[in-house]
Amino acid sequence: MLFNSFVFIFAFLPITFLVFWLLKGKNQRYIWLTVTSYIFYGYWNWKFVFLMLASSLIDYFAGLYIHKTENSKRRKLALIISMSANLGLLGFFKYFNFGLDTIRYIGDLFNLSPNLPMLNIILPVGISFYTFQTMSYTIDVYRKKLAPTKNFFEFACYVSLFPQLVAGPIVRFSDIVDDLNNINNFSKAANFHRGLSMFVIGLGKKIIIADTIASIINPMFQDVANLNTLLSWVAILGYTYQLYFDFSGYSDMAVGLGYFFGFRFPQNFNSPYKALNISDFWRRWHISLSSWLRDYLYISLGGSRVGVIHTYFNLIITMLLGGLWHGASWTFVFWGLYHGVLLALYKMTQKFQDSLPRAVQKITTFLLVVIGWVFFRNSSFGSSWTMLKKMFGFENFGGFNLSQGLMIEAAILLIISAFITSFLPNTFQINYPTRARYAIALAAIFITCLILMNYQQAVFLYYQF
């Protein structure tokens, strides 16, 4: 089920919201949100609901056992079993065929032809997100930073919350434990206005901006070889803004929906295209993932406490695995490696980079991020290199033709996108007034989205990750 669908907006959400508020007890609300979240998730494929249930059961009991026992070996064994189960599920569904493809490719290099049958594996939507979410719970309990809940309904509700289930933000139990404990004792009025505002703004980001840009640039990425220099830049800049408005729009909707039910999800985007350097960019982009990688991978590897060279190595490995998290493709791995190297280079030259004029820092960081998106968006290294050569090769010829009308529309969208991302406050910085003209503006955005939803039914980009 999609947030940008009529069945969600006019059926699922109103029913879920109304019954939630009619229920009074904690367990009643936990169970209701769990059941409706499973319905939301099972709308794609009901069989995958059992995977999420299995992951929830494993980590719930692992957390209780780790907390109960004082034997360090048994605590570590329970953590290993939990991690292995979660990573095993994620690895099988997301990376099994990718691994076979890689083995087959290496075999061909050495004139070997391993007979490795491909499996018809369907990737469960959101498995990367809820797997990392449940893993963070068990690790925090193991590190004694968190006391596990003894209420399975509370834990199942936490894992399955439909607003952020399939595309984040990756919410840690500690982020919302107070909200879970007070689920039957919070003010609806205090949350509803802000939640509705964020949901509508997020919906507008997705449908009005991201999907409109996508309709123009998607054909370009299908024919990279026939783009000229100008259209190559239009395509990649379009994707730069499409990805941001698509994913930050989803995150805004998730946070807004969370407010409907009394949950304060963490901010996932903090104006990333205003970043002064690549480290600053990763403090602003997909914050829940970058902080997860920092706290559970980078620090576990030793962080910056193990010497300069080892620190650079830890940065690169962390980002390389972060790239692999996004998808079973070597282009994603390279994208992660690219950002890891950029982070290491920034650490090496931080004093020099920080001494540059702010405008130079912003433009340079933005350009480096855009170059990285070339590998993130294209499905192969061949098309990525082709696009890069065209972007910096000043080619005025190409077989791809974009009509004058679409060219003007693309230019307007890019200018608007650049203005919003560079100068306007993000959704967490807005005050959300209650004045009439603000309500009219929100209504106009919502109605425009409903009209456009009749003509486009695009899935959120991060559903594929």
N, C-alpha and C positions, 0 to 999 in steps of 0.2 A: 504494500500500500504506500502511496506517495503523499507527501504533504500537499503537493500541488495537484490534487485530484478532487473531484467533486464528492466522491464517496467518503473521503477523509474529512473534508471541510464541513459537509452538510449531513453526514450520518455518523461516522465513527467518533469524531471529536465531541459533538454535542451530547451523544449518548454517554460516552465515557465520563465527560465532565459532570453531567447532571446526576448520574447514579453515584459518582464519587462523593458529591456534596450531600446526597441523601443519606449516605452511610456515615456512621458516627465513630465506630470503634477503630483502633489502629489496625488490628488484624483484618477487619472487613475491608479497609481501604488498601492494605497491602495486597490482599488476595484479588480484589477487584482490578487494581492496576496491573498485577501480574497476569491475570487472565486476559484482560484486554490487550496487553502488550504481546502476549503469545498469539492472540488473534491477528494483531497488526503484523507480526513477523510471519505467521503462517499464511498470510494472504498471498505471498509469493510461492511458497512450497511448504506445506504443513509438516513434511517429514523432518525439516531442519529444526523444528521446534525441539525435537528430542536431543539434538546436539547441544543446544543452549541449556536444556534441562540437565543433561549429563555434566556439562561444564560447571553448572551451578552446584550440583550435588557434590562433585569432587572437591571443589574449593571450600564449600561450606563445612564439610566434615574435616578437611585438611586443616582449616583454620582452627576449629575447635580442638583437634588433637594437638596441634603445634602449641596452642596456648596452654593446654592442660598439662602436658608432660614437661619435665625439666631436664630430661635426658637429651643432651645436645645431638647425639647421633640419631636418635629417633626423630627429633625435630627436623633435622636436616633431611632424613630419609622421607618424611612426610612432605616436605617442601619439594624434594626431587620428584616424588611421585606426582604431585600436583602439577608441577612445571612440565614434566614429561607428557602427562595426559593432555594438557592444554596445547603445548607446542606440537604434540603428535597429531592432534586433530587439525590444527592450523596447517602443519606441514603437509599432511596427506591431501587435504582438499585444495590447498592453494599452490603447493610446490611439487607434488609428486610427478606430474607430467612434465613440468619444467626440468626437473632433475633427469628424467629419462631423455628428454630432448638434448640436454647438455652432454650426457654420457654418449648418446648416439653421435653427436657432432664431434666429440673428441675421438671416438672410435673411427669415424670417417677420416680424420686427419692422419691416423696411423694405418689406414687401409684395412680397418676392421669393420665388420658389419654386425654389431650385436643385435640379436633379435629380441627387441624389447617392446612388447605390445603396449600401446597407449590405452589408458582407461578413460571411459566416458564419465568424467568427474564434473559435476556441477558445483561451482563455487557458492557456498552459502553466503547470502548477503550479510554484511556486517560482521563476519566471523573475526576479522582482524581487530575490530574495535572491542567487542565484548570479551574476546580472549585476553587482550591486554588489560582490560578492566578487572576481570576476575583474578588474573595473575598479580596485579598490584595489591589486591586485598590479601592474598596469601603471603606475599613477600613482606607487606607491612606488619602482619601478625607475627611472622617469623622474626622480624627485626625489633619486635616489641614496641612498635610505634602505634599499634592499634589493638584494641581489645575486640575480639570477634563477637558478632552478634549470636545469641543463642536462639533467635527466632528465625526459622528457615523462611517463613513468609516474608519477613523483612529483607532477608538476603536475596531471595528470588525476585522481589520487587526491585531492589537495587540493580541487579544484573540486567533485568529485562525492560526497564523503563523505556517505553516506546519513543519518547521525544529524541533521545540520543542513542538509541539502540543500534542503528544500522550505519551511522556515519558520524558518531561522536557529538560533542566532545567526549574524550575518554575521561569519565568521571571516576575519581577514587572514592572509596567508601568514606574516607575521612572528610571529603568535600561536602557530603550531604548527610552525615550521620545525625547531626542535630535536626535537620529537616525531617529525616525519617522518624526520629523519636517524637517529633512534634507534629506528625502528619494529621493528627486529629485536633490540633489546637493552634491554628494560625488564621490570619485574617484574609478572607477571600478578596475583599475590596482593595487591600493594600497591595496585592500582587496582580490583580486582573488587568488593571490599566496598563502597567508596564509590560506585562506579558503579551497582551493583545497588540500593543504598539510594536514590540520587537518582532512578533510573528508576521504582522502585515509588512513591515519594512523588509524583513528577510524574504518574504514571498515576492515582493517587488524586485528585490535584487536578483532573485533567481529568474523570474518569468520575464520581467520587462527588460532587464539589461543582459543577463548571462545568456538566456536562450535566444534573444534577438541577435546577439553577437555570434552565437554558435551557428545560426542559420546562414550567416555570411561566410564564416571562415572554415566550416567543416568541409565544404567542397574543395577548398584550397589545399587542405592537408591530404586529401585523397589524390591530388595531382601536383605534388611538390615539384616534380621535375619540370613542369611547364610554367612555374611562377617566375616573374622577374624580381628584381631587387625590391621595388616598391611594394609589390603584393606579398613578398616574403615577410617584410616588416609588418604589413597590415595583418597578416595571418598570425604571426607570433605575438604581436602586441595585443591583438584581439584575444588570443588564448590566455595571455597574461591576465587580462581583466576578466575574461569569462570564468577562469578557474577561481579567481578571488571572489567574484560576486556569487558564483554558484555555491562554493563551499562555505564562505562566510554567511551567505544567505541561509543555508541549511542550519548553520550553527546558531544564527539569530533566531530562527524558527524554533529550534530545539530549546534554547534558553527561554524563549517566550512561552512555549508550551509547559516547560518546567514550572514557571511562575503560576500557571493555572492551577497546578496541584501542590503548590507550596515548596517547590524545590529551586534552590539557587545554584544553577550549574555555573562552572567557572567560565571565564572569557576564553574564547579560542582564537580570536584574531584581534590584534591591537594595531590597526593601521600599518600593516607590514611594508607597504610601498613608501612609507615615510622613513624607513630605516636608514641609519647613517653608515652602517657597515654590515658585513654578513653575519656577525655574531648578533648584532641588534635585530637583524631580520629574523633570526631563529628564536629570538625572545618574543617576537610579535606574530609569527606565522604558525598556525596549527599548534598553539601553545600547549595544549594538553598532550600532544604526541611528543613534541620536543622536550618538554619537562619530564615526561615518562622515560624517554631515552636517556636523558641526563641522570635521573635519580635511580633508575634500575639497571642501566647498562653502563654508561660512561663512568659513574662513580664506582660501580662494582668492578670495573676494569682497573681502577686505581685513580681515575680522574686526573687531576693535575698534581697529585701528591707523589708522583713516581719519577720525577725527572722530566726535563724538557722534551727529549726525543720520545720518550714513552707517552708523554701527554699528547704529542702530535699524533702518534700511532693510535691512541685511544679515541681521539676526535675522528680520525679517518674511519676506523672500524665502526664506531657508533653510527656515523652518517651513512656508511656503506650498508649496514644492516637496516638503517632507517629507509634507505632507498629500496631494499629488497622487500621490506614490509609493505610497500605500496603496490607491489605486483610481481608476478613471476616472469620477469623479463630482464635481460641484461642491460637494456637501456635504463631501467629503473636503478639497477645496481650502479651503473656508471654515473647516473645523476646524483646518487647518494655519495659516491666517491668524489665527484666533482665538488660537492658542497663540503665534504670533509677536508679536502685539500685547501679550499678557500678559507675555511675556519682555521686550519693550521697556519696558512700564510698570513692571515690577519694577526694571529698571536705573535708571529715572528716580527711583523712590521707594524705593530699596533701604535707605537708612538708616532711613527711617520704618518700613518693613515689618519690618525686622530688630529694631526696638526693641519690637515688640509682644510680649505674652506668648506663649510657645511653643504653648500650647493654641489660642490665637486664630489663630496662623499656620498650624497644621496643619488646623484646621477650615476656614479660609478657602480654603486651597490645595485641600483635598479637594473643597469645594463647587464651586470654579472648574473642576476637572477633570471633575466629574460633569456640569456644564452642557455642557462640550465633548463629552462622550460622547453627548449627545442628538443632535448633528449627525452624529457618527461612526456611530451605530447606525441612525438612520432613513434611509430611502432617498430622501427628498425634503425640501426646505425647508418645504413645507406641513405635513407631519406633524411636523417638528422644532419649528416655531413653535407648532403646536397643543399638543404635549406641554409645551413651556415655559410656555405660558399656563395650562395645567391645573395644572402643578406649583406655580406661584406665584399661582394665581387662587382657591384655596380653594373648589373646586367639590365639593360633596358628592353630586352626582348624576351618573349615567352609566349607559349601557346594558350595559356589560361587567360580567359577574358572575363573581366568583371564590369558589368554595365555601369554607366555613369551614375545612375540612380543609386545602386548599391554602394558604389564608391563614396558617394556623398554621405549615405547613411552610415557607412563604416567610419568615415572621418568624424562625423558628429558623435557617434557612440564612443570613439576613442577619446575625443576631447572631453566629453562628459565624464567618462570613466576616470581619466587622468585627474580631472578637477576634484571629483568626489574623493578619490583615494589619496590625493596629495594635500588637499586643503580643508576638507570638511571633517567634523568629528565623527568617530565611529559610533556604533549603536550603544556602547557602554558609556559613552561620554555625553549622550543626549539627556536632557532633563525630562522629556516627555510631559509637556504641559497639558493642562486639561481645558484649554481655551477652545472655543467653537471652531475657529479657523484651522486649528491643528486636527480636530476630529474630521473636518471636511476633507483635509488633505489626505488623511489616512483612508477615508472612505473612497476617495478618488483612486488611490493606489490599489485598493482592494478590488474595486469594480473593474479597473483596467486589467488586473490580473485574471479575474473571472472571464472577461471577454477573450483574452489571449489564450486561456486554457482550452477554449473550444478549438483552437487551431494548432496547438502544440502540446505534446505530452512527453517531454524529455525527462529522463531519469537524472538524478543528481550525479555529478561526475564521480564523487567519492564513494558511491555505492559499489563501484567496481573494485575498490581497494579493501 
